[in-house]
Amino acid sequence: MRNAIREWVEGHITVTVRGKRFERLINMAIREGLHIWNIKRINGEHGQMDMLIRDYFRLRPLLRETGCRCHVQRRDGLPFWLIRMRLRSGFTIGVVLFFIGLYMLSGIVWNVEIVGNHRISTEEVSRAAEKFGIKVGAWKFKLKEPLALQRDIQGVLPDVSRVGVDIAGTRVVIEVVEKEKPEIKPETGPRNLIAKKKAVIHSVLPEAGKSMVKVNQFVDKGQVLISGLIGSETSQQLVSAKGKVEGEVWYISNVSVPLAQTVYELTGDKQNAYYMTVGAYALRLWPFRQDPYERYEQSEQRYQLSYDRFTFPIGFKKETQQKAAGVTRNLSESEAIEAAKRFARNDVLKRAGADATIKDEKVLHVKRENGKVYLSIHYSVIEDITAEQPLVALPPAPLNETDQ
């Protein structure tokens, strides 16, 4: 049975045999225990076979006995590879230095990634990690074990409930789990809730204070909606009025849309650039110089060498620029009106604030002039109309004559 590893380590050759008694030579070689394989007849007087180097010298007596002659056609295996390396000392030294450099680069942290933080800034977590040696350019063998690093980092970040450190190749991932803190609302002093604009009351939901309006009532700007003054005339108290009052507010939006619009579409032309990456750094390999398109969409693909959980620091990146060109598109009047309505709705909802809804929409005026469509649209919007109005302290009650 053949052993490919043994054949490569000991070295093997491919020989061409010339003679009329090639088959007899093969039978004698097998009988003598020579290790030969890939035996084939080329033509009437020529044959070919592979054999180990050490068996080549045992073949010579058999060649004389059969009257055959042989020629070494190809040499392969470790002994010949070492000879070639010795003859090319410069190349050998370069290969050795390359692998030494690769090994050294693989022992350096090239990327520190922080995930899971929301309230705590990435810079704060990064500064805490640097105190214990986790930074770009640090030697991995100088770092503590991940469990020790987790405890150390968590010790200097009081708002963190757990820290995870994962060292994968040349990348360190720090996962942060923040402590859940109840939202603390600032205390407010005595106040009224007043209308910040004219409206018709749609709904009133008082939480604290006294409601001063009813549904379907018209209110002016500055009118008290929920009062912070509660109690009777003889016994009054100031509180911080709370609640939600929604009103129907009216807007008029004037918009214009050009009938001829330029949109950018991909033409199909593209150009690629190739980079070698080391950590966060990239070195352009090809082409050396490139003129970007005037307008384009760019994407990239990264290829990182890895084995199991070990990631090599050296990788490759391919950047692709896809050319985009402007195309003029002419809208019909109905398409322009629909586009104008979308712009107007977005504008009105932005002015009305969060949680606002459009109740009614009515086009007041449409005009086409100078290649544009002009619209005037009336909107009825349901929105929160409350604003705060601070209250001063109550004056002291007058003293009765019996109290003097």
C-alpha positions, 0 to 999 in steps of 0.5 A: 500500500502506498504511503504518500507522506513517506514518498514525499519525505524520502523523495521520489523520482519519475524515470523513463525506461527504454528497452524491449524487455520493460515488462521483465524489468518491472517483474524483476523489480517487484520481486526484488522488493523495489517500491514502484508505482504509476507504471505505464507503457508509453510506446513499443520500447518506452515505459515510465514509472515512479520510484523512491530515491533509495530504490533507484540504485538497486535498479541498475543491476536489473537494467544491465540484466534486461538490456534496458536504459533509464532516464530521470525525468522528474524529481520531487520530495523533501530532499530535492526541496531542501536542495532548491532552498539551499541554492536560493538562500535569499528566497529561503531567508525571505520566507522564514522572515515572512513567517516570523513577521506574521507570527509577531503580527498575530501576537498584536491587538489590531482591533478593539470592538466595544458592543452593548453600551448605550448610556455609557460612551464608547470612549469611557469604556475604551479608557477603562480598558486601556488601564489594563492594557487593552488597546490597539498595538498591545501584545496579547501575551502581556494581557491578563486572562479574560476573566481577570480583565472582566473583573478589572474593567467592571471594577472601574465602571460603576454603571455596568452590571457585567463585562465580557472580554473575548480575545479572538485572534488579533481582535478583542471584543468587549461586551458591556451590559449596563445596569437598569436604572429607573427613569428619574423625572425632575421635580416640577413646582406649581404650574398650570398647563396652558394652550400653546396655540389656538385649537378645538379641544379633542380630548382632556386627560387630567392627572393632577390639577383642575380641568378648565376646558371641555371637549369641542370647546374653542381655546385661544393661545395662552388659555388655562387648560388644567389649573394648578390651583385647587381647593375652595376659595377659603382653602386653596393649594398650589400643585403641579398640573399634569395631564394631556390635552389634545386639540384640533389645530389647522395648518395651511401648507404651500408646496411646489414640485417641478415636473421635470426631475433628475434621478440618479441610476446605476449605469452598469459601469464599475471599477474595483480597487484591491487593498491589503489590510493589517488591522485597521490599516489598508494598503492599496495594491491595485490599481495604484491610482484611480479617478473616482466617478463624479457620482457613484455607490461604493461597497466593499468586501473583506477577506480575513484569513482565519483558522478555527478561532484564530484570525490572522492580522493580514487580510484583503479588501475589495472596494467597488465603485458603481457609476451613477448618472442623472436621468431626467424624468417628466412627471404628469400633473397627477404624479406631481400633485401626489408628490406635493401631498407627501411633502406637505404631510411630512412638513405638517407632521414635523411642525405639529410634533410627535404623536400628531395625526392628520384628521383631514386634508383638503386641497385649496388651490392647484396651479401649474406655472413655469414647469412647476405645480403649486399646491395650497393644502389645508390640514386638520391635525390632532396634537398635544397643545399643552405648555407649562406656566409656572405659578407663584406662591399664594399670598398669606391669608388675612388675619381675623380680628380675633387672631390679633 
